[in-house]
Each structure stands twice: as C-alpha cells, then as structure tokens.
C-alpha cells in the first residue's frame, strides 16, 4: 500500500496519538458552524474511513457583541480555533472561508476547500416581499458594511440597521417586527435547512457576495504532511480556484473581511467569470468590474489581483 492512502494514514495517526482512534476536528460552537463542520466530517469519514470527533471552540466573535469593525474585523472567528490547532487540542479545523484573514500563517495550511454551498446573499422578510417591493423607509438589518453599501445603492430609500448575532437571532428580529427584513448568506440558511425562508436570492452580480462566501477552509498544521494529503482528498479544484481569485481581490485592496468589498467567481467554459465591487457604506458610490480568469488557482489569484488594481484605479 502506498504512503498517504487513508489506511496508511490511519495506522500512522493511531501510532502517533496514543489512545486516540479518531481525528479531532476543531470548529466554532455556533449552530451554523457545527452544521457545516459536521457535514465535512461525514464526508471525510465516508471518503477515508477515518473517524472524526468534534471539538467546539469559543471565539472572540462569539462572545463579543460589538461590531466586527470595532474588534478589528479580520480573524475574530478564527484565532481561538487556530490556537487550539497549534496547541494540539485538535488535529484539523473547519472554518467559514470568508472569516479567514487573507494573509495566512506559515505553520498552518488550508489542506482542503470542499465543494462550495450557494454563495449568494438571501433576503428574508416577514411577508415574503422582495427587495424591490419593500416600502420606502423599511428597516433592513445587516452587520456587513459590504451588504449595507450595496443595499443602499440598490434601494436608497431603505434604512439599513446594524445587526449581529446568529441566524436565529437575526431572523427573530423580523418575526418580532423590529425589522422589516434581514440579509444573510444563503449558505448558512441552506446548511441549517432554512433556505425556504428566503424571499429572494440575489444574483451574485447584483449584490456581490463576500469573497469566499459559502466556501469552507479546512486547516491543519503544515508539518503534518500525511494529514494534509488525507484532507486534500476532499479538495475541490474549481472551488479553490474561485475563492483564490476572490480573496486575491480582497488582499490586493488590503481590505479585511468586514470591508465593503464583494467578489464572486463562477465557472464558465474552461475558466471563471470573476466580478468584484467596491462601495461606500452609504451607497453613493459603487464601482463594479468583471473579468474572465483561468481555472487554475495560481492564475486565478493573479487575475484577481489585476482586477482589484483596476477597481482601485477607478474608485
């Protein structure tokens, strides 16, 4: 049997970690994080035969209700999970890829980017009305400057209300009448089995998603080559190329995950159609560009940086 196959890895792992018959997966404790990481764990178990145990980690973003921009934005949902990984408390970690800072640490590697969930943004309203049918002055909740700026550009008469919290909290503000609508990621609703509650799914070139929205990043320690190979069995080349292009836009603009920058790449023919946007949070200025980019990750990232430079020149 060749080195790096699932069976070989399982034998090596059990020998190195005395008394453990499973891989320990680190994840945030939120319902959404547990749902998406559990789906990956099941896929990994099916593909490799290796058992997975879930280890929940509480992050700063889970305990601090301040706006993400006030906490520095980037990495607040990631740092504690990475600390557990570095300390050996978990063997690998599953993150929402859009939460990861664009500058990755040298001791941790993204070993797998699985097939992406729906990357679009979703609108949830109390009575099923779409964005265009909401009355002037309607209150729409979001904690994202990116969404706030694009919503203000699409519907200048709406009142955008800052909103944080888990999916239940945000949807609850619509149910109890405090808000007329909320916007959140379709992927989160889908993973929780609640996509049917969306009144509208925005086309990605109308309300451009966050870079890597809907994608997962599966990280492990860079020096664990066997685990890198094992997790890599679930890497999806098209998704990785797409998110590399999108995150390259964000990195080139030196913007964090809470910045008013959107980017989305979709497969078209033998390449990717990449669109990106910068907005002011009041919606008064919106700069949008798109480009065709190659499907390989390195070429996609280079094209993403080029598109970002063009955006910055125009904005």
C-alpha positions as CSV (number, residue, x, y, z in Angstrom):
1,X,0.0,0.0,0.0
2,X,1.4,3.4,-1.0
3,X,2.2,6.0,1.7
4,X,-0.5,8.7,2.1
5,X,-3.5,6.5,1.4
6,X,-6.3,6.6,4.0
7,X,-5.5,3.3,5.6
8,X,-1.8,4.1,5.8
9,X,-2.6,7.5,7.4
10,X,-5.0,5.9,9.9
11,X,-2.3,3.5,11.1
12,X,0.3,6.2,11.3
13,X,-2.1,8.5,13.2
14,X,-3.1,5.9,15.8
15,X,0.5,5.1,16.4
16,X,1.5,8.7,16.9
17,X,-1.5,9.7,19.1
18,X,-1.6,7.0,21.8
19,X,-5.1,6.1,22.9
20,X,-6.9,8.1,20.2
21,X,-8.8,6.2,17.4
22,X,-10.2,9.4,15.9
23,X,-9.2,12.7,14.3
24,X,-10.3,15.7,16.4
25,X,-12.0,18.4,14.4
26,X,-12.0,22.0,15.8
27,X,-14.9,24.3,15.0
28,X,-16.8,27.2,16.5
29,X,-19.7,26.2,18.7
30,X,-22.5,28.1,16.8
31,X,-25.3,26.0,15.3
32,X,-24.2,27.0,11.8
33,X,-20.5,26.2,12.4
34,X,-21.4,22.8,13.9
35,X,-23.7,22.1,11.0
36,X,-21.2,22.9,8.3
37,X,-18.2,21.2,10.0
38,X,-20.3,18.1,10.8
39,X,-21.2,17.8,7.1
40,X,-17.5,17.9,6.2
41,X,-16.7,15.3,8.9
42,X,-19.3,12.9,7.5
43,X,-17.9,13.3,4.0
44,X,-14.3,12.7,5.3
45,X,-15.4,9.6,7.2
46,X,-17.2,8.3,4.0
47,X,-14.2,9.0,1.8
48,X,-11.4,7.7,4.0
49,X,-12.8,5.5,6.8
50,X,-11.2,7.7,9.4
51,X,-13.4,8.6,12.4
52,X,-13.9,12.2,13.4
53,X,-14.7,13.7,16.8
54,X,-16.0,17.3,17.0
55,X,-14.3,19.7,19.5
56,X,-16.2,23.0,19.9
57,X,-14.2,26.2,20.5
58,X,-15.5,29.6,21.6
59,X,-14.1,32.6,19.7
60,X,-14.0,36.3,20.4
61,X,-16.5,36.9,17.7
62,X,-18.9,34.5,19.6
63,X,-18.7,36.3,22.9
64,X,-18.3,40.0,21.9
65,X,-21.4,41.6,20.6
66,X,-19.5,44.7,19.3
67,X,-19.5,45.4,15.6
68,X,-16.8,43.4,13.8
69,X,-15.1,46.6,12.7
70,X,-14.7,47.6,16.3
71,X,-12.9,44.3,17.0
72,X,-10.6,44.6,14.1
73,X,-12.9,42.6,11.8
74,X,-10.5,40.1,10.5
75,X,-9.8,36.8,12.3
76,X,-12.2,37.3,15.3
77,X,-13.9,33.9,14.5
78,X,-10.6,32.2,13.7
79,X,-7.9,32.9,16.2
80,X,-9.1,30.7,19.0
81,X,-9.7,27.8,16.7
82,X,-6.2,28.2,15.3
83,X,-4.8,28.4,18.8
84,X,-6.4,25.0,19.6
85,X,-4.9,23.6,16.4
86,X,-1.4,24.9,17.2
87,X,-1.6,23.6,20.8
88,X,-2.5,20.1,19.6
89,X,-6.0,20.2,21.1
90,X,-7.4,19.4,17.7
91,X,-5.9,17.8,14.6
92,X,-7.7,19.9,12.0
93,X,-10.1,22.8,11.9
94,X,-13.1,23.8,9.7
95,X,-13.8,27.5,9.1
96,X,-16.1,29.6,7.0
97,X,-13.5,30.6,4.5
98,X,-14.7,34.2,4.4
99,X,-13.7,34.6,8.1
100,X,-10.0,33.9,7.4
101,X,-7.6,36.7,7.1
102,X,-6.1,36.9,3.6
103,X,-2.5,36.6,5.0
104,X,-2.2,33.0,6.1
105,X,0.3,31.9,8.8
106,X,3.2,29.8,7.7
107,X,2.6,27.0,10.3
108,X,-1.0,26.3,9.2
109,X,-2.2,25.2,5.7
110,X,-5.6,25.1,4.0
111,X,-5.5,21.4,3.1
112,X,-9.0,21.3,1.6
113,X,-11.6,23.6,0.1
114,X,-14.6,21.3,-0.3
115,X,-17.4,21.9,-2.9
116,X,-19.0,25.2,-2.2
117,X,-22.5,25.8,-0.9
118,X,-24.7,28.5,-2.5
119,X,-22.6,31.7,-2.4
120,X,-25.4,34.2,-2.8
121,X,-26.9,36.6,-0.3
122,X,-30.5,36.0,0.8
123,X,-33.3,38.4,1.8
124,X,-35.7,37.3,4.5
125,X,-38.9,39.4,5.0
126,X,-41.9,39.0,7.3
127,X,-44.4,38.8,4.4
128,X,-42.3,37.4,1.5
129,X,-41.8,40.7,-0.2
130,X,-38.7,41.0,-2.4
131,X,-36.3,44.0,-2.1
132,X,-37.9,45.9,-4.9
133,X,-41.3,45.6,-3.2
134,X,-40.3,46.8,0.3
135,X,-41.7,50.3,1.0
136,X,-39.5,53.4,1.4
137,X,-38.3,53.6,4.9
138,X,-38.3,49.9,5.5
139,X,-35.8,48.8,8.1
140,X,-33.3,46.1,6.8
141,X,-30.8,44.5,9.1
142,X,-27.2,43.5,8.4
143,X,-23.9,43.6,10.2
144,X,-21.9,43.7,7.0
145,X,-20.6,47.1,5.5
146,X,-20.4,45.3,2.1
147,X,-24.1,44.4,2.2
148,X,-25.0,47.8,3.7
149,X,-23.3,49.7,0.9
150,X,-24.8,47.6,-1.9
151,X,-28.3,47.7,-0.4
152,X,-28.1,51.5,-0.1
153,X,-27.1,51.7,-3.8
154,X,-29.9,49.3,-4.9
155,X,-32.6,50.9,-2.7
156,X,-31.6,54.4,-1.5
157,X,-34.9,54.8,0.4
158,X,-34.3,51.9,2.8
159,X,-33.0,52.2,6.3
160,X,-30.0,49.9,6.9
161,X,-29.8,48.9,10.6
162,X,-26.6,47.4,12.1
163,X,-27.3,43.8,13.2
164,X,-25.1,41.0,14.6
165,X,-25.9,37.6,16.1
166,X,-26.6,34.0,15.0
167,X,-29.1,33.1,12.3
168,X,-31.9,32.6,14.8
169,X,-31.3,36.0,16.4
170,X,-31.3,37.8,13.1
171,X,-34.4,36.1,11.8
172,X,-36.1,36.7,15.1
173,X,-35.8,40.5,14.6
174,X,-38.0,40.0,11.5
175,X,-40.5,37.7,13.2
176,X,-41.0,40.1,16.2
177,X,-41.4,43.1,13.9
178,X,-38.4,45.1,15.0
179,X,-37.1,44.8,11.4
180,X,-38.8,44.5,8.0
181,X,-36.1,42.4,6.5
182,X,-32.6,40.9,7.1
183,X,-29.9,39.9,4.6
184,X,-27.7,37.0,5.3
185,X,-25.7,34.3,3.5
186,X,-27.8,31.7,1.6
187,X,-25.2,29.1,2.5
188,X,-26.0,29.5,6.2
189,X,-29.7,29.1,5.7
190,X,-29.1,26.1,3.4
191,X,-26.8,24.3,5.9
192,X,-29.4,24.8,8.6
193,X,-32.3,23.6,6.4
194,X,-33.9,27.0,6.3
195,X,-33.3,28.2,2.8
196,X,-37.1,28.1,2.2
197,X,-37.5,31.1,4.4
198,X,-35.7,33.4,1.9
199,X,-38.0,35.7,0.0
200,X,-35.2,36.5,-2.5
201,X,-31.8,35.2,-3.5
202,X,-29.7,38.0,-5.1
203,X,-27.9,37.3,-8.3
204,X,-24.1,37.5,-7.5
205,X,-23.6,40.4,-9.9
206,X,-26.4,42.4,-8.4
207,X,-25.5,42.1,-4.7
208,X,-21.9,40.8,-4.9
209,X,-21.1,38.2,-2.2
210,X,-18.2,38.4,0.2
211,X,-15.1,36.8,-1.1
212,X,-15.2,33.0,-0.4
213,X,-18.8,33.2,0.8
214,X,-20.4,29.7,1.0
215,X,-16.9,28.0,1.0
216,X,-15.2,26.2,3.8
217,X,-11.5,26.2,4.6
218,X,-10.2,23.0,6.2
219,X,-6.9,23.7,8.0
220,X,-4.2,21.6,9.7
221,X,-0.7,22.0,10.8
222,X,1.7,22.5,7.8
223,X,4.2,19.9,9.2
224,X,1.6,17.1,9.2
225,X,2.1,16.0,5.6
226,X,0.1,12.8,5.9
227,X,-3.0,14.7,7.2
228,X,-2.6,17.4,4.5
229,X,-2.8,14.6,2.0
230,X,-5.8,12.9,3.7
231,X,-7.8,16.1,4.0
232,X,-6.8,17.0,0.4
233,X,-8.8,14.1,-0.8
234,X,-11.9,16.3,-0.4
235,X,-10.3,19.4,-2.1
236,X,-12.5,20.8,-5.0
237,X,-10.2,22.4,-7.6
238,X,-12.9,24.6,-9.1
239,X,-14.0,26.0,-5.7
240,X,-10.4,26.5,-4.6
241,X,-9.6,28.5,-7.8
242,X,-12.7,30.6,-7.4
243,X,-12.1,31.5,-3.8
244,X,-8.4,32.2,-4.6
245,X,-9.5,34.7,-7.2
246,X,-12.0,36.3,-4.9
247,X,-9.6,36.5,-1.9
248,X,-6.9,37.9,-4.1
249,X,-9.2,40.9,-4.8
250,X,-9.6,41.4,-1.1
251,X,-5.9,41.1,-0.4
252,X,-4.8,43.4,-3.2
253,X,-7.2,46.1,-1.9
254,X,-5.8,45.5,1.6
255,X,-9.3,45.1,2.9
256,X,-10.5,42.9,5.8
257,X,-13.4,40.5,5.8
258,X,-15.7,43.3,7.1
259,X,-14.8,45.8,4.4
260,X,-17.3,46.9,1.7
261,X,-15.7,44.8,-1.0
262,X,-17.5,42.0,-2.8
263,X,-16.1,39.4,-5.2
264,X,-17.5,36.3,-6.8
265,X,-16.1,33.9,-9.4
266,X,-18.2,31.3,-11.2
267,X,-17.2,28.6,-13.7
268,X,-17.8,29.5,-17.3
269,X,-16.5,27.2,-20.0
270,X,-12.9,26.4,-19.2
271,X,-12.4,29.4,-16.9
272,X,-14.0,31.6,-14.4
273,X,-16.2,34.7,-14.6
274,X,-15.0,37.0,-11.8
275,X,-16.9,40.1,-10.8
276,X,-15.9,42.5,-8.0
277,X,-17.3,45.6,-6.4
278,X,-16.3,48.4,-4.0
279,X,-19.0,50.6,-2.5
280,X,-19.2,53.4,0.0
281,X,-21.3,52.3,3.0
282,X,-23.9,55.0,2.2
283,X,-24.3,53.6,-1.3
284,X,-23.5,56.8,-3.0
285,X,-20.5,55.3,-4.9
286,X,-20.3,51.8,-6.4
287,X,-17.5,50.6,-8.7
288,X,-18.0,47.3,-10.4
289,X,-15.8,45.3,-12.8
290,X,-15.7,41.8,-14.2
291,X,-13.1,39.7,-16.0
292,X,-12.5,36.2,-17.3
293,X,-9.9,34.4,-15.3
294,X,-8.2,31.0,-15.7
295,X,-9.3,28.0,-13.7
296,X,-6.0,27.1,-12.0
297,X,-5.6,28.6,-8.5
298,X,-2.3,30.5,-9.2
299,X,-3.6,32.0,-12.4
300,X,-7.0,32.8,-10.8
301,X,-5.3,34.6,-7.9
302,X,-3.1,36.6,-10.3
303,X,-6.2,37.7,-12.3
304,X,-8.0,38.6,-9.1
305,X,-5.1,40.9,-8.1
306,X,-5.2,42.5,-11.6
307,X,-8.9,43.1,-11.4
308,X,-8.5,44.7,-7.9
309,X,-5.9,47.1,-9.2
310,X,-8.3,48.2,-12.0
311,X,-11.1,48.7,-9.3
312,X,-8.8,50.7,-7.1
313,X,-7.8,52.9,-10.1
314,X,-11.5,53.6,-10.9
315,X,-13.0,54.0,-7.4
